[in-house]
Amino acid sequence: MRVLFLKTHNGVSRALRYALLVLTLVMVLGYGVRVTLAVLLDRLPSLVEMISVVLLLGLLVVVAVKWHHNRRMRRATVDLQDSALW
């Protein structure tokens, strides 16, 4: 009888542990998702603003690099034409 009680008790405690673990995970993950969404929705305007500023700065860098590259290429072409004339 005692062995049966221990087996049942161990089985119940194992099931209880799994149930508590699952419940805890669901609560923690649910709370984390809720807090994350609340923070994102609360800061959404500033987040969009920050992303747009980063995109504009990136565009400015791309334009500057292309302009510099084209300028160097024009200068090299002019140098080649000048050397061809001599």
C-alpha positions in Angstrom: 0.0 0.0 0.0 2.8 2.3 0.9 4.6 1.6 -2.4 1.3 2.3 -4.3 0.9 5.6 -2.5 4.5 6.6 -3.3 4.1 5.8 -7.0 0.8 7.6 -7.1 2.3 10.5 -5.1 5.3 10.7 -7.4 3.1 10.5 -10.5 0.8 13.3 -9.2 3.7 15.5 -8.2 5.3 15.0 -11.6 2.0 15.9 -13.3 1.7 18.8 -10.9 5.2 20.0 -11.6 4.6 19.8 -15.4 1.3 21.7 -15.0 2.9 24.4 -12.9 5.8 24.7 -15.3 3.4 25.0 -18.3 1.3 27.5 -16.4 4.3 29.5 -15.4 5.7 29.5 -19.0 2.3 30.6 -20.4 2.0 33.4 -17.8 5.6 34.6 -18.3 5.5 34.5 -22.1 2.0 36.1 -22.1 3.2 38.9 -19.8 6.3 39.4 -21.9 4.4 39.6 -25.1 1.9 42.0 -23.5 4.6 44.2 -22.1 6.5 44.2 -25.4 3.5 45.1 -27.4 2.6 47.9 -24.9 6.1 49.3 -25.1 6.1 49.1 -28.9 2.7 50.7 -29.3 3.5 53.3 -26.7 6.8 54.3 -28.4 5.6 53.7 -32.0 5.7 57.3 -33.0 9.3 57.7 -31.8 10.2 54.4 -33.3 8.9 55.4 -36.7 10.6 58.7 -36.4 13.9 57.0 -35.5 13.6 54.6 -38.4 12.8 57.4 -40.9 15.8 59.4 -39.6 18.1 56.4 -40.1 16.8 55.8 -43.6 17.3 59.5 -44.5 20.8 59.4 -43.2 21.5 56.2 -45.1 20.1 57.8 -48.3 22.3 60.9 -47.8 25.4 58.6 -47.4 24.6 56.7 -50.6 24.1 59.9 -52.5 27.4 61.4 -51.2 29.3 58.2 -52.0 27.8 58.0 -55.6 28.6 61.7 -56.1 32.2 61.3 -54.9 32.6 58.2 -57.1 31.2 59.9 -60.2 33.5 62.9 -59.5 36.5 60.7 -59.3 35.5 58.9 -62.5 35.0 62.2 -64.4 38.4 63.4 -63.2 40.1 60.2 -64.3 38.3 60.4 -67.7 39.5 64.0 -68.2 43.0 63.0 -67.2 43.0 60.2 -69.8 41.7 62.6 -72.5 44.3 65.2 -71.7 47.1 62.6 -71.8 45.7 61.3 -75.2 46.0 64.9 -76.6 49.7 65.1 -75.8 
